[in-house]
Amino acid sequence: MSEDVPDPEGVFDPERHQPLAGGPWDAALARTAIDEIVADFVTSRRADGSWPTHLLDGGELPGNERHWTSYFGAAGAVSSLRILRAAGYDAPDLSSSLVEIADAYRKEPDRELETGLQMGEIGILAPAVLADPSDRPLGDRLERAMEGILGHPAREITSGETGALHAALTLFRATADPRWQRQSERLARSLVQSWEERANGHWHWTSHVFGFQRSYYGACHGVAGNGGALLRALEFLPELDAETIVRRVARTLLGGALEEGEGLNWPVSEDALGTRRLVQWCHGAPGVVTALAKAPPMQELDCLLLRAGEFVWKAGPLRKGPGLCHGTAGNGYAFLGLAQRTGEARWLDRARVFAMHGVRQRRRARARYGQGRFTLWSGDGGLAVFLSHCLEPERTAFPGLELL
């Protein structure tokens, strides 16, 4: 979710990362950090239902002091608290405010009015429906938003069909409502129809995001994230089986991979091999692992994911902060995914070491800026949920996608 500025040549830019400095795993400290974050969210909420926008999320821009979406606004803050409450933490349920947040977003969009999951109405309305599935007018409003995103050229999670598909699947799994079954099927089939085989045998989507038309590799905008979403929706795709999806995705990822020793990373996109070699959830190895960690076992994919996980460990935590999209928690979810997939304790140990580093990052940033970062995807909310999953790894599911 950042501008397309070239990185130095290489598999990744070490200057974007920092050495681990959080100390050994401490379950009590993790619980204390979650409580601190929840308390900070509760006391910092404004009367209008928004939270102060952090400097790093555009808070310095005149007239842009309130954000409403799931990505870096009030909806994401509410979802963070909802997820933590469901996990047993003393967090308030502010779900009743989501309709007002959606209305405020339409009057004052974060950037421009969008329909999508991270940056638009679906990400605000879906958790509201999850909180009150009996509200038919609210469900109708969300269903119209999902129908409106069919065929959207983004073809990814932020603003396109993939994000809407995740929301529809999460709602269907939770409610068994036929309308979310119908939307899941329509969105999944539309996404499949835009999946193209290239002359080199690789399978890509062309995503129109941030003013570019590119074939991305990663979790947020590319083949890894879209393939992972289709695997979640497999029951609605009689024309495809899991093996076909996994083989297409693995072949494409292996064809674009950048190797360094035993590790693997990826450039941002197929057509930008000389730029943006990031190691974070949205672009690079961490997101590839999290998107595909629950895929059926296949030797080719298993080897790819293990090598990607080793690269995430080698790169270390991100300097940008402790969040999900481009932070330490997002990278740590790669280790939790591999812990679930392999049953190997070393991956959980690595996730927990990253978690301690994230706690330290968050506390230092809180002192430096004089406020928390009240977001799900880029700030403290995502870190708190990650900490909860490090404490109870059997509950691991990715916030903002599998959890709303």
Secondary structure in CASP SS format (residue, H / E / C, confidence):
PFRMAT SS
TARGET T0000
AUTHOR 0000-0000-0000
METHOD secondary structure of the structure
MODEL  1
M C 1.00
S C 1.00
E C 1.00
D C 1.00
V C 1.00
P C 1.00
D C 1.00
P C 1.00
E C 1.00
G C 1.00
V C 1.00
F C 1.00
D C 1.00
P H 1.00
E H 1.00
R H 1.00
H E 1.00
Q C 1.00
P C 1.00
L C 1.00
A C 1.00
G C 1.00
G C 1.00
P C 1.00
W C 1.00
D C 1.00
A H 1.00
A H 1.00
L H 1.00
A H 1.00
R H 1.00
T H 1.00
A H 1.00
I H 1.00
D H 1.00
E H 1.00
I H 1.00
V H 1.00
A H 1.00
D H 1.00
F H 1.00
V H 1.00
T H 1.00
S H 1.00
R C 1.00
R C 1.00
A C 1.00
D C 1.00
G C 1.00
S C 1.00
W C 1.00
P C 1.00
T C 1.00
H C 1.00
L H 1.00
L H 1.00
D H 1.00
G C 1.00
G C 1.00
E C 1.00
L C 1.00
P C 1.00
G C 1.00
N C 1.00
E C 1.00
R C 1.00
H C 1.00
W C 1.00
T C 1.00
S C 1.00
Y C 1.00
F C 1.00
G C 1.00
A H 1.00
A H 1.00
G H 1.00
A H 1.00
V H 1.00
S H 1.00
S H 1.00
L H 1.00
R H 1.00
I H 1.00
L H 1.00
R H 1.00
A H 1.00
A C 1.00
G C 1.00
Y C 1.00
D C 1.00
A C 1.00
P C 1.00
D C 1.00
L C 1.00
S H 1.00
S H 1.00
S H 1.00
L H 1.00
V H 1.00
E H 1.00
I H 1.00
A H 1.00
D H 1.00
A H 1.00
Y H 1.00
R H 1.00
K H 1.00
E C 1.00
P C 1.00
D C 1.00
R C 1.00
E C 1.00
L C 1.00
E C 1.00
T C 1.00
G C 1.00
L C 1.00
Q C 1.00
M C 1.00
G C 1.00
E C 1.00
I H 1.00
G H 1.00
I H 1.00
L H 1.00
A H 1.00
P H 1.00
A H 1.00
V H 1.00
L H 1.00
A H 1.00
D C 1.00
P C 1.00
S C 1.00
D C 1.00
R H 1.00
P H 1.00
L H 1.00
G H 1.00
D H 1.00
R H 1.00
L H 1.00
E H 1.00
R H 1.00
A H 1.00
M H 1.00
E H 1.00
G H 1.00
I H 1.00
L C 1.00
G C 1.00
H C 1.00
P C 1.00
A C 1.00
R C 1.00
E C 1.00
I C 1.00
T C 1.00
S C 1.00
G C 1.00
E H 1.00
T H 1.00
G H 1.00
A H 1.00
L H 1.00
H H 1.00
A H 1.00
A H 1.00
L H 1.00
T H 1.00
L H 1.00
F H 1.00
R H 1.00
A H 1.00
T H 1.00
A C 1.00
D C 1.00
P H 1.00
R H 1.00
W H 1.00
Q H 1.00
R H 1.00
Q H 1.00
S H 1.00
E H 1.00
R H 1.00
L H 1.00
A H 1.00
R H 1.00
S H 1.00
L H 1.00
V H 1.00
Q H 1.00
S C 1.00
W C 1.00
E E 1.00
E E 1.00
R C 1.00
A C 1.00
N C 1.00
G C 1.00
H C 1.00
W E 1.00
H E 1.00
W C 1.00
T C 1.00
S E 1.00
H E 1.00
V E 1.00
F C 1.00
G C 1.00
F E 1.00
Q E 1.00
R E 1.00
S C 1.00
Y E 1.00
Y C 1.00
G C 1.00
A C 1.00
C C 1.00
H C 1.00
G C 1.00
V H 1.00
A H 1.00
G H 1.00
N H 1.00
G H 1.00
G H 1.00
A H 1.00
L H 1.00
L H 1.00
R H 1.00
A C 1.00
L H 1.00
E H 1.00
F H 1.00
L C 1.00
P C 1.00
E C 1.00
L C 1.00
D C 1.00
A H 1.00
E H 1.00
T H 1.00
I H 1.00
V H 1.00
R H 1.00
R H 1.00
V H 1.00
A H 1.00
R H 1.00
T H 1.00
L H 1.00
L H 1.00
G H 1.00
G H 1.00
A C 1.00
L E 1.00
E E 1.00
E E 1.00
G C 1.00
E C 1.00
G E 1.00
L E 1.00
N E 1.00
W C 1.00
P C 1.00
V C 1.00
S E 1.00
E C 1.00
D C 1.00
A C 1.00
L C 1.00
G C 1.00
T C 1.00
R C 1.00
R C 1.00
L C 1.00
V C 1.00
Q C 1.00
W C 1.00
C C 1.00
H C 1.00
G C 1.00
A H 1.00
P H 1.00
G H 1.00
V H 1.00
V H 1.00
T H 1.00
A H 1.00
L H 1.00
A C 1.00
K C 1.00
A C 1.00
P C 1.00
P C 1.00
M C 1.00
Q H 1.00
E H 1.00
L H 1.00
D H 1.00
C H 1.00
L H 1.00
L H 1.00
L H 1.00
R H 1.00
A H 1.00
G H 1.00
E H 1.00
F H 1.00
V H 1.00
W H 1.00
K H 1.00
A H 1.00
G C 1.00
P C 1.00
L E 1.00
R C 1.00
K C 1.00
G C 1.00
P C 1.00
G C 1.00
L C 1.00
C C 1.00
H C 1.00
G C 1.00
T H 1.00
A H 1.00
G H 1.00
N H 1.00
G H 1.00
Y H 1.00
A H 1.00
F H 1.00
L H 1.00
G H 1.00
L H 1.00
A H 1.00
Q H 1.00
R H 1.00
T H 1.00
G C 1.00
E C 1.00
A H 1.00
R H 1.00
W H 1.00
L H 1.00
D H 1.00
R H 1.00
A H 1.00
R H 1.00
V H 1.00
F H 1.00
A H 1.00
M H 1.00
H H 1.00
G H 1.00
V H 1.00
R H 1.00
Q H 1.00
R H 1.00
R H 1.00
R H 1.00
A H 1.00
R H 1.00
A H 1.00
R H 1.00
Y H 1.00
G C 1.00
Q C 1.00
G C 1.00
R C 1.00
F C 1.00
T C 1.00
L C 1.00
W C 1.00
S C 1.00
G C 1.00
D H 1.00
G H 1.00
G H 1.00
L H 1.00
A H 1.00
V H 1.00
F H 1.00
L H 1.00
S H 1.00
H H 1.00
C H 1.00
L H 1.00
E C 1.00
P H 1.00
E H 1.00
R H 1.00
T C 1.00
A C 1.00
F C 1.00
P E 1.00
G C 1.00
L C 1.00
E C 1.00
L E 1.00
L C 1.00
END
